[in-house]
Each structure stands twice: as C-alpha cells, then as structure tokens.
C-alpha cells in the first residue's frame, strides 16, 4: 500500500487525471491512496499569493518557500512517524525517471510529490524538505503536474494488487530489461496480415521462445543501448557468438 500526496497549485487537474480507470479502481479498493494538496491553501499572504519576483532580476515569478514548506509539513504531520517517506521534487534538473526507479519507489509507504510552476521554487525550501529530485526528461514543462502524474501512474501500477494480472507488469517493456515482443488479438487475418502461426500453435514453450527472440530483435533495433546491457548482464555475447 502506497499513499501518494501531490503538492500542487492545480489539485483538480491532478485528481481528474489520476482517479480514472485502473488507478481509480485501485484507490476505491484501498490498494493505493492518492490526494492532491493545494499549496495555495497554506499561504499566509492575505491576497492568497504564492509567488513573487526572483532576487537578482530576470523574467518570471518564483514559488515562495513559506506556502510550499507549510503544505509539505501538513502532510508530514498527518503521516505516522513510523511510515517510510520520500519527498520528490519533479524538476528538469533531477535524475531522469525510469522503470527501475518506479519499481524502487513502489516499495515506499508515503510518496510526497512537489510540483513547481512559473520559474520553479525558492531553493531554500527545496534544501529543507526534498529527498529526491526527479525529471521526466530533457525538456521543460510549464508545471510539475503532468510529470508527477506520469510518475504516480508508473509507480502505482507496480504496487501489488493494482494490476490484477501481476504477470503483465513483469513481461512488459523494461520489466526484464528488454522491450516487449509484438502482440496480436482477433481476428487471425486483418487487412491481409496474418497473426504469426506459432502463436496459434498452443505450444507454450515455443511461444515463449518466439517472444524472447522477438523482444531481443526489437530491442536491438530500437534501443541498442538496452540490448547491449541485457546481453552483457546475461552473458549472451559469448553464448551467441
Ligand atoms: N526554471 C526551471 C529550470 O530552468 O530548470 C524550469 C521551471 S518549469 C517552467 C516549472 C516547473 O515545471 C518546475 O518547477 C518543475 O516542477 C516542472 N517541470 C518542468 N519540466 C519538467 C521536467 N522535465 N520534469 C519534471 N518536472 C518538470
């Protein structure tokens, strides 16, 4: 069971995106919990302001330390002391997010995501509360909400019970270091294209061997970096020549 807390200026956006389909049902069953905390609710500014100009000049506004700190503290105060927690600032300056990181985070108990906006967040509060800085990729978004939603989705589906057929997360792309093999559904022939004969054979060993071969081929072609890592890790260069 993982509790996700998302500190944001746009709670509706986050909740609408995450409380649907598989994750929505997982929340309803109690396999995970997701809440959005509105940072603006914690400002002490009488006009409800949460941002101000940056010292030293330059374009754009910066989220101030006080409301971010108090919003985060309000979550920490509600979490039991014995619960394992991480506070993740989503930022283009963080470590790139990947499946192994999602797996590791899915074993935590409390994950607090901090979403920046405008030019970002006052560095002093980041120094005090953040345990991890994570990036969605080498590009700049207008806010952290989409990044946090992507990460919550990828992490939540690895929490036991969220995907009913647990096997599906293991055989998927990156689960074993390879991209997944191609898949087919009914009908057997569509637009003149046949489903590969072996998948209709009922011979599970042959199907598994074909799938591994396809996964290797696909990974070699599309992600040579992953292919190399896989081959080295499994000592397959020597075996295959
Ligand atoms: N001034 C910041 C910089 O140059 O690093 C970018 C600020 S960005 C416009 C506003 C917010 O969007 C950030 O505080 C962060 O929370 C979020 N964000 C933008 N790009 C992101 C990315 N690639 N990954 C994760 N979060 C991102």
py3Dmol code that shows the C-alpha trace and the ligand (Angstrom):
import py3Dmol

protein = """\
ATOM      1  CA  UNK A   1       0.000   0.000   0.000  1.00  0.00           C
ATOM      2  CA  UNK A   2       1.496   3.331  -1.056  1.00  0.00           C
ATOM      3  CA  UNK A   3      -0.005   6.720  -0.151  1.00  0.00           C
ATOM      4  CA  UNK A   4       0.621   9.356  -2.808  1.00  0.00           C
ATOM      5  CA  UNK A   5       0.396  13.044  -1.816  1.00  0.00           C
ATOM      6  CA  UNK A   6       0.761  15.624  -4.573  1.00  0.00           C
ATOM      7  CA  UNK A   7       1.559  19.194  -3.545  1.00  0.00           C
ATOM      8  CA  UNK A   8       0.286  21.404  -6.350  1.00  0.00           C
ATOM      9  CA  UNK A   9      -1.408  24.657  -7.323  1.00  0.00           C
ATOM     10  CA  UNK A  10      -3.785  22.678  -9.565  1.00  0.00           C
ATOM     11  CA  UNK A  11      -5.333  19.882  -7.470  1.00  0.00           C
ATOM     12  CA  UNK A  12      -8.302  19.322  -9.806  1.00  0.00           C
ATOM     13  CA  UNK A  13      -6.039  18.657 -12.777  1.00  0.00           C
ATOM     14  CA  UNK A  14      -4.109  16.037 -10.848  1.00  0.00           C
ATOM     15  CA  UNK A  15      -7.115  14.279  -9.337  1.00  0.00           C
ATOM     16  CA  UNK A  16      -9.059  14.179 -12.594  1.00  0.00           C
ATOM     17  CA  UNK A  17      -6.099  12.629 -14.326  1.00  0.00           C
ATOM     18  CA  UNK A  18      -5.321  10.032 -11.691  1.00  0.00           C
ATOM     19  CA  UNK A  19      -8.705   8.971 -10.376  1.00  0.00           C
ATOM     20  CA  UNK A  20      -9.739   7.115 -13.525  1.00  0.00           C
ATOM     21  CA  UNK A  21      -9.598   3.597 -14.939  1.00  0.00           C
ATOM     22  CA  UNK A  22      -7.139   1.159 -13.275  1.00  0.00           C
ATOM     23  CA  UNK A  23      -5.764   3.649 -10.726  1.00  0.00           C
ATOM     24  CA  UNK A  24      -9.245   4.904  -9.816  1.00  0.00           C
ATOM     25  CA  UNK A  25     -10.353   1.333  -9.106  1.00  0.00           C
ATOM     26  CA  UNK A  26      -7.172   0.652  -7.111  1.00  0.00           C
ATOM     27  CA  UNK A  27      -7.957   3.713  -4.961  1.00  0.00           C
ATOM     28  CA  UNK A  28     -11.547   2.524  -4.463  1.00  0.00           C
ATOM     29  CA  UNK A  29     -10.272  -0.918  -3.377  1.00  0.00           C
ATOM     30  CA  UNK A  30      -7.730   0.664  -0.982  1.00  0.00           C
ATOM     31  CA  UNK A  31      -4.629  -0.714  -2.739  1.00  0.00           C
ATOM     32  CA  UNK A  32      -3.258   2.838  -3.017  1.00  0.00           C
ATOM     33  CA  UNK A  33      -4.371   6.284  -1.820  1.00  0.00           C
ATOM     34  CA  UNK A  34      -3.966   9.485  -3.830  1.00  0.00           C
ATOM     35  CA  UNK A  35      -4.554  13.008  -2.557  1.00  0.00           C
ATOM     36  CA  UNK A  36      -3.797  16.421  -4.003  1.00  0.00           C
ATOM     37  CA  UNK A  37      -2.863  19.159  -1.538  1.00  0.00           C
ATOM     38  CA  UNK A  38      -3.424  22.723  -2.692  1.00  0.00           C
ATOM     39  CA  UNK A  39      -0.304  24.731  -1.851  1.00  0.00           C
ATOM     40  CA  UNK A  40      -2.327  27.943  -2.091  1.00  0.00           C
ATOM     41  CA  UNK A  41      -4.381  26.877   0.953  1.00  0.00           C
ATOM     42  CA  UNK A  42      -1.233  27.315   3.049  1.00  0.00           C
ATOM     43  CA  UNK A  43      -0.124  30.807   2.091  1.00  0.00           C
ATOM     44  CA  UNK A  44      -0.078  33.396   4.854  1.00  0.00           C
ATOM     45  CA  UNK A  45      -0.381  36.191   2.264  1.00  0.00           C
ATOM     46  CA  UNK A  46      -3.716  37.927   2.709  1.00  0.00           C
ATOM     47  CA  UNK A  47      -4.288  38.059  -1.058  1.00  0.00           C
ATOM     48  CA  UNK A  48      -3.588  34.343  -1.474  1.00  0.00           C
ATOM     49  CA  UNK A  49      -0.310  34.931  -3.319  1.00  0.00           C
ATOM     50  CA  UNK A  50       2.172  32.040  -3.539  1.00  0.00           C
ATOM     51  CA  UNK A  51       4.775  33.547  -5.899  1.00  0.00           C
ATOM     52  CA  UNK A  52       6.994  36.606  -6.166  1.00  0.00           C
ATOM     53  CA  UNK A  53       9.784  38.115  -8.244  1.00  0.00           C
ATOM     54  CA  UNK A  54      13.217  36.473  -8.224  1.00  0.00           C
ATOM     55  CA  UNK A  55      16.101  38.228  -6.484  1.00  0.00           C
ATOM     56  CA  UNK A  56      18.738  39.301  -8.953  1.00  0.00           C
ATOM     57  CA  UNK A  57      16.205  40.062 -11.674  1.00  0.00           C
ATOM     58  CA  UNK A  58      15.144  38.060 -14.694  1.00  0.00           C
ATOM     59  CA  UNK A  59      11.822  37.160 -16.216  1.00  0.00           C
ATOM     60  CA  UNK A  60       9.136  35.172 -14.431  1.00  0.00           C
ATOM     61  CA  UNK A  61       7.893  34.545 -10.931  1.00  0.00           C
ATOM     62  CA  UNK A  62       9.088  32.038  -8.368  1.00  0.00           C
ATOM     63  CA  UNK A  63       7.018  29.983  -5.910  1.00  0.00           C
ATOM     64  CA  UNK A  64       7.813  31.155  -2.405  1.00  0.00           C
ATOM     65  CA  UNK A  65       9.230  28.990   0.353  1.00  0.00           C
ATOM     66  CA  UNK A  66       6.571  29.527   3.059  1.00  0.00           C
ATOM     67  CA  UNK A  67       3.446  28.026   1.441  1.00  0.00           C
ATOM     68  CA  UNK A  68       5.424  25.111  -0.019  1.00  0.00           C
ATOM     69  CA  UNK A  69       7.020  24.335   3.346  1.00  0.00           C
ATOM     70  CA  UNK A  70       3.732  24.543   5.274  1.00  0.00           C
ATOM     71  CA  UNK A  71       1.862  22.409   2.701  1.00  0.00           C
ATOM     72  CA  UNK A  72       4.528  19.714   2.923  1.00  0.00           C
ATOM     73  CA  UNK A  73       4.655  19.911   6.722  1.00  0.00           C
ATOM     74  CA  UNK A  74       0.874  19.479   6.923  1.00  0.00           C
ATOM     75  CA  UNK A  75       1.216  16.147   5.095  1.00  0.00           C
ATOM     76  CA  UNK A  76       4.186  15.020   7.190  1.00  0.00           C
ATOM     77  CA  UNK A  77       2.264  15.840  10.388  1.00  0.00           C
ATOM     78  CA  UNK A  78      -0.570  13.567   9.251  1.00  0.00           C
ATOM     79  CA  UNK A  79       1.744  10.682   8.296  1.00  0.00           C
ATOM     80  CA  UNK A  80       2.683   8.349  11.145  1.00  0.00           C
ATOM     81  CA  UNK A  81       6.336   8.694  12.285  1.00  0.00           C
ATOM     82  CA  UNK A  82       6.922   5.009  11.580  1.00  0.00           C
ATOM     83  CA  UNK A  83       5.956   5.282   7.873  1.00  0.00           C
ATOM     84  CA  UNK A  84       8.785   5.351   5.291  1.00  0.00           C
ATOM     85  CA  UNK A  85       8.522   8.526   3.206  1.00  0.00           C
ATOM     86  CA  UNK A  86      10.219  10.348   0.344  1.00  0.00           C
ATOM     87  CA  UNK A  87       9.638  13.922  -0.812  1.00  0.00           C
ATOM     88  CA  UNK A  88      10.155  14.122  -4.561  1.00  0.00           C
ATOM     89  CA  UNK A  89      10.545  17.441  -6.361  1.00  0.00           C
ATOM     90  CA  UNK A  90       9.732  16.956 -10.051  1.00  0.00           C
ATOM     91  CA  UNK A  91      12.168  19.129 -11.958  1.00  0.00           C
ATOM     92  CA  UNK A  92      14.042  19.106 -15.279  1.00  0.00           C
ATOM     93  CA  UNK A  93      17.198  19.323 -13.152  1.00  0.00           C
ATOM     94  CA  UNK A  94      16.583  15.963 -11.441  1.00  0.00           C
ATOM     95  CA  UNK A  95      17.690  12.403 -12.194  1.00  0.00           C
ATOM     96  CA  UNK A  96      15.890  11.029 -15.266  1.00  0.00           C
ATOM     97  CA  UNK A  97      12.895   8.877 -14.306  1.00  0.00           C
ATOM     98  CA  UNK A  98      12.939   5.220 -15.438  1.00  0.00           C
ATOM     99  CA  UNK A  99      11.267   1.872 -14.714  1.00  0.00           C
ATOM    100  CA  UNK A 100      13.809   0.692 -12.119  1.00  0.00           C
ATOM    101  CA  UNK A 101      13.243   3.931 -10.199  1.00  0.00           C
ATOM    102  CA  UNK A 102       9.474   3.380 -10.420  1.00  0.00           C
ATOM    103  CA  UNK A 103       9.965  -0.127  -9.003  1.00  0.00           C
ATOM    104  CA  UNK A 104      12.092   1.146  -6.129  1.00  0.00           C
ATOM    105  CA  UNK A 105       9.609   3.901  -5.260  1.00  0.00           C
ATOM    106  CA  UNK A 106       6.688   1.434  -5.383  1.00  0.00           C
ATOM    107  CA  UNK A 107       8.181  -0.180  -2.256  1.00  0.00           C
ATOM    108  CA  UNK A 108       7.941   3.022  -0.195  1.00  0.00           C
ATOM    109  CA  UNK A 109       4.965   3.794   2.032  1.00  0.00           C
ATOM    110  CA  UNK A 110       4.449   7.545   1.637  1.00  0.00           C
ATOM    111  CA  UNK A 111       5.426   9.466  -1.504  1.00  0.00           C
ATOM    112  CA  UNK A 112       5.062  13.234  -1.483  1.00  0.00           C
ATOM    113  CA  UNK A 113       5.391  14.851  -4.928  1.00  0.00           C
ATOM    114  CA  UNK A 114       6.133  18.548  -5.149  1.00  0.00           C
ATOM    115  CA  UNK A 115       5.043  20.280  -8.359  1.00  0.00           C
ATOM    116  CA  UNK A 116       6.670  23.566  -9.288  1.00  0.00           C
ATOM    117  CA  UNK A 117       5.177  26.225 -11.530  1.00  0.00           C
ATOM    118  CA  UNK A 118       6.294  29.513 -13.105  1.00  0.00           C
ATOM    119  CA  UNK A 119      10.113  29.676 -12.848  1.00  0.00           C
ATOM    120  CA  UNK A 120      10.202  26.981 -10.169  1.00  0.00           C
ATOM    121  CA  UNK A 121      10.550  27.096  -6.376  1.00  0.00           C
ATOM    122  CA  UNK A 122      12.747  29.026  -3.917  1.00  0.00           C
ATOM    123  CA  UNK A 123      15.897  26.927  -3.458  1.00  0.00           C
ATOM    124  CA  UNK A 124      15.894  27.263   0.351  1.00  0.00           C
ATOM    125  CA  UNK A 125      12.715  25.236   0.840  1.00  0.00           C
ATOM    126  CA  UNK A 126      13.928  22.577  -1.592  1.00  0.00           C
ATOM    127  CA  UNK A 127      17.075  22.191   0.529  1.00  0.00           C
ATOM    128  CA  UNK A 128      14.965  21.650   3.636  1.00  0.00           C
ATOM    129  CA  UNK A 129      12.256  19.244   2.530  1.00  0.00           C
ATOM    130  CA  UNK A 130      13.212  17.403  -0.656  1.00  0.00           C
ATOM    131  CA  UNK A 131      14.800  13.929  -0.561  1.00  0.00           C
ATOM    132  CA  UNK A 132      14.855  13.279  -4.342  1.00  0.00           C
ATOM    133  CA  UNK A 133      14.816  15.434  -7.476  1.00  0.00           C
ATOM    134  CA  UNK A 134      13.449  13.589 -10.494  1.00  0.00           C
ATOM    135  CA  UNK A 135      12.997  14.656 -14.117  1.00  0.00           C
ATOM    136  CA  UNK A 136      10.594  13.359 -16.712  1.00  0.00           C
ATOM    137  CA  UNK A 137      13.069  14.089 -19.498  1.00  0.00           C
ATOM    138  CA  UNK A 138      15.254  16.712 -21.099  1.00  0.00           C
ATOM    139  CA  UNK A 139      12.585  19.289 -21.868  1.00  0.00           C
ATOM    140  CA  UNK A 140      10.818  21.987 -19.857  1.00  0.00           C
ATOM    141  CA  UNK A 141       7.131  21.750 -18.949  1.00  0.00           C
ATOM    142  CA  UNK A 142       5.053  24.681 -17.708  1.00  0.00           C
ATOM    143  CA  UNK A 143       4.416  22.913 -14.411  1.00  0.00           C
ATOM    144  CA  UNK A 144       5.222  19.755 -12.499  1.00  0.00           C
ATOM    145  CA  UNK A 145       1.694  18.336 -12.526  1.00  0.00           C
ATOM    146  CA  UNK A 146       1.991  16.282 -15.713  1.00  0.00           C
ATOM    147  CA  UNK A 147       5.386  14.978 -14.611  1.00  0.00           C
ATOM    148  CA  UNK A 148       4.040  13.967 -11.190  1.00  0.00           C
ATOM    149  CA  UNK A 149       1.015  12.296 -12.795  1.00  0.00           C
ATOM    150  CA  UNK A 150       3.213  10.264 -15.129  1.00  0.00           C
ATOM    151  CA  UNK A 151       5.415   9.163 -12.233  1.00  0.00           C
ATOM    152  CA  UNK A 152       2.486   8.311  -9.945  1.00  0.00           C
ATOM    153  CA  UNK A 153       0.920   6.237 -12.733  1.00  0.00           C
ATOM    154  CA  UNK A 154       4.135   4.324 -13.455  1.00  0.00           C
ATOM    155  CA  UNK A 155       4.817   3.698  -9.745  1.00  0.00           C
ATOM    156  CA  UNK A 156       1.244   2.870  -8.719  1.00  0.00           C
ATOM    157  CA  UNK A 157       0.823   0.110 -11.301  1.00  0.00           C
ATOM    158  CA  UNK A 158       3.796  -1.691  -9.727  1.00  0.00           C
ATOM    159  CA  UNK A 159       2.212  -1.697  -6.250  1.00  0.00           C
ATOM    160  CA  UNK A 160       0.976  -5.249  -5.528  1.00  0.00           C
ATOM    161  CA  UNK A 161      -2.754  -5.595  -6.202  1.00  0.00           C
ATOM    162  CA  UNK A 162      -3.101  -2.581  -8.502  1.00  0.00           C
ATOM    163  CA  UNK A 163      -2.779  -4.658 -11.672  1.00  0.00           C
ATOM    164  CA  UNK A 164      -4.901  -7.730 -11.168  1.00  0.00           C
ATOM    165  CA  UNK A 165      -2.843  -9.820 -13.528  1.00  0.00           C
ATOM    166  CA  UNK A 166       0.509  -9.211 -11.831  1.00  0.00           C
ATOM    167  CA  UNK A 167       2.392 -11.025 -14.529  1.00  0.00           C
ATOM    168  CA  UNK A 168       1.638  -8.288 -17.013  1.00  0.00           C
ATOM    169  CA  UNK A 169       3.977  -5.792 -15.312  1.00  0.00           C
ATOM    170  CA  UNK A 170       6.847  -8.300 -15.370  1.00  0.00           C
ATOM    171  CA  UNK A 171       6.684  -9.207 -19.041  1.00  0.00           C
ATOM    172  CA  UNK A 172       6.180  -5.626 -20.167  1.00  0.00           C
ATOM    173  CA  UNK A 173       8.838  -3.414 -21.679  1.00  0.00           C
ATOM    174  CA  UNK A 174      11.730  -2.734 -19.254  1.00  0.00           C
ATOM    175  CA  UNK A 175      10.451  -5.356 -16.763  1.00  0.00           C
ATOM    176  CA  UNK A 176      13.314  -7.681 -17.718  1.00  0.00           C
ATOM    177  CA  UNK A 177      15.467  -5.067 -19.446  1.00  0.00           C
ATOM    178  CA  UNK A 178      14.017  -5.659 -22.918  1.00  0.00           C
ATOM    179  CA  UNK A 179      11.222  -4.028 -24.929  1.00  0.00           C
ATOM    180  CA  UNK A 180       8.140  -6.201 -25.127  1.00  0.00           C
ATOM    181  CA  UNK A 181       7.502  -8.531 -28.079  1.00  0.00           C
ATOM    182  CA  UNK A 182       4.732  -7.684 -30.622  1.00  0.00           C
ATOM    183  CA  UNK A 183       1.198  -8.747 -29.670  1.00  0.00           C
ATOM    184  CA  UNK A 184      -1.927  -9.662 -31.652  1.00  0.00           C
ATOM    185  CA  UNK A 185      -5.653 -10.097 -30.970  1.00  0.00           C
ATOM    186  CA  UNK A 186      -8.657 -11.263 -33.037  1.00  0.00           C
ATOM    187  CA  UNK A 187      -9.203 -11.652 -35.959  1.00  0.00           C
ATOM    188  CA  UNK A 188      -6.500 -14.028 -37.232  1.00  0.00           C
ATOM    189  CA  UNK A 189      -6.319 -12.124 -40.520  1.00  0.00           C
ATOM    190  CA  UNK A 190      -6.717  -8.326 -40.683  1.00  0.00           C
ATOM    191  CA  UNK A 191      -6.003  -6.231 -43.784  1.00  0.00           C
ATOM    192  CA  UNK A 192      -4.444  -9.361 -45.285  1.00  0.00           C
ATOM    193  CA  UNK A 193      -1.962  -9.655 -42.404  1.00  0.00           C
ATOM    194  CA  UNK A 194      -1.832 -12.992 -40.554  1.00  0.00           C
ATOM    195  CA  UNK A 195      -1.102 -13.480 -36.880  1.00  0.00           C
ATOM    196  CA  UNK A 196       2.244 -15.357 -36.655  1.00  0.00           C
ATOM    197  CA  UNK A 197       1.441 -19.088 -36.924  1.00  0.00           C
ATOM    198  CA  UNK A 198       3.377 -20.030 -33.779  1.00  0.00           C
ATOM    199  CA  UNK A 199       1.009 -18.003 -31.569  1.00  0.00           C
ATOM    200  CA  UNK A 200      -1.878 -20.246 -32.690  1.00  0.00           C
ATOM    201  CA  UNK A 201       0.048 -23.480 -32.053  1.00  0.00           C
ATOM    202  CA  UNK A 202      -0.839 -23.850 -28.361  1.00  0.00           C
ATOM    203  CA  UNK A 203       2.793 -24.852 -27.692  1.00  0.00           C
ATOM    204  CA  UNK A 204       3.692 -22.599 -24.753  1.00  0.00           C
ATOM    205  CA  UNK A 205       7.411 -23.363 -24.809  1.00  0.00           C
ATOM    206  CA  UNK A 206       7.626 -22.433 -28.491  1.00  0.00           C
ATOM    207  CA  UNK A 207       5.535 -19.308 -27.946  1.00  0.00           C
ATOM    208  CA  UNK A 208       7.833 -18.219 -25.085  1.00  0.00           C
ATOM    209  CA  UNK A 209      10.943 -18.837 -27.205  1.00  0.00           C
ATOM    210  CA  UNK A 210       9.437 -16.854 -30.112  1.00  0.00           C
ATOM    211  CA  UNK A 211       8.517 -13.977 -27.814  1.00  0.00           C
ATOM    212  CA  UNK A 212      12.007 -13.780 -26.336  1.00  0.00           C
ATOM    213  CA  UNK A 213      13.522 -13.812 -29.828  1.00  0.00           C
ATOM    214  CA  UNK A 214      11.167 -11.021 -30.941  1.00  0.00           C
ATOM    215  CA  UNK A 215      11.876  -8.983 -27.811  1.00  0.00           C
ATOM    216  CA  UNK A 216      15.613  -9.289 -28.476  1.00  0.00           C
ATOM    217  CA  UNK A 217      15.229  -8.320 -32.147  1.00  0.00           C
ATOM    218  CA  UNK A 218      13.020  -5.351 -31.331  1.00  0.00           C
ATOM    219  CA  UNK A 219      15.278  -4.101 -28.557  1.00  0.00           C
ATOM    220  CA  UNK A 220      18.391  -4.468 -30.729  1.00  0.00           C
ATOM    221  CA  UNK A 221      16.752  -2.429 -33.484  1.00  0.00           C
ATOM    222  CA  UNK A 222      15.038   0.263 -31.405  1.00  0.00           C
ATOM    223  CA  UNK A 223      17.139   0.526 -28.249  1.00  0.00           C
ATOM    224  CA  UNK A 224      20.670  -0.723 -28.888  1.00  0.00           C
ATOM    225  CA  UNK A 225      21.720   0.732 -25.514  1.00  0.00           C
ATOM    226  CA  UNK A 226      19.286  -1.556 -23.641  1.00  0.00           C
ATOM    227  CA  UNK A 227      20.150  -4.515 -25.873  1.00  0.00           C
ATOM    228  CA  UNK A 228      23.813  -4.240 -25.048  1.00  0.00           C
ATOM    229  CA  UNK A 229      23.153  -4.048 -21.325  1.00  0.00           C
ATOM    230  CA  UNK A 230      20.875  -7.101 -21.484  1.00  0.00           C
ATOM    231  CA  UNK A 231      23.341  -9.163 -23.497  1.00  0.00           C
ATOM    232  CA  UNK A 232      26.177  -8.322 -21.140  1.00  0.00           C
ATOM    233  CA  UNK A 233      24.111  -8.945 -17.999  1.00  0.00           C
ATOM    234  CA  UNK A 234      23.057 -12.375 -19.289  1.00  0.00           C
ATOM    235  CA  UNK A 235      26.474 -13.175 -20.740  1.00  0.00           C
ATOM    236  CA  UNK A 236      24.787 -13.802 -24.084  1.00  0.00           C
ATOM    237  CA  UNK A 237      27.501 -12.347 -26.309  1.00  0.00           C
ATOM    238  CA  UNK A 238      29.678 -15.356 -25.505  1.00  0.00           C
ATOM    239  CA  UNK A 239      26.845 -17.855 -25.896  1.00  0.00           C
ATOM    240  CA  UNK A 240      25.560 -16.431 -29.170  1.00  0.00           C
ATOM    241  CA  UNK A 241      28.933 -15.693 -30.635  1.00  0.00           C
TER     242      UNK A 241
END
"""
ligand_1 = """\
27
LIG
N 13.300 27.371 -14.336
C 13.303 25.945 -14.288
C 14.584 25.407 -14.929
O 15.060 26.022 -15.875
O 15.069 24.331 -14.508
C 12.088 25.360 -15.028
C 10.807 25.687 -14.370
S 9.441 24.934 -15.171
C 8.896 26.188 -16.262
C 8.187 24.930 -13.931
C 8.045 23.632 -13.176
O 7.673 22.597 -14.060
C 9.271 23.119 -12.466
O 9.433 23.731 -11.202
C 9.022 21.629 -12.364
O 8.269 21.293 -11.205
C 8.176 21.364 -13.604
N 8.914 20.724 -14.713
C 9.259 21.311 -15.872
N 9.914 20.476 -16.675
C 9.996 19.289 -16.020
C 10.593 18.029 -16.323
N 11.225 17.801 -17.466
N 10.476 17.053 -15.413
C 9.838 17.255 -14.224
N 9.261 18.438 -13.890
C 9.345 19.442 -14.765
"""
view = py3Dmol.view(width=600, height=400)
view.addModel(protein, "pdb")
view.setStyle({"model": 0}, {"cartoon": {"style": "trace"}})
view.addModel(ligand_1, "xyz")
view.setStyle({"model": 1}, {"stick": {}})
view.zoomTo()
view.show()
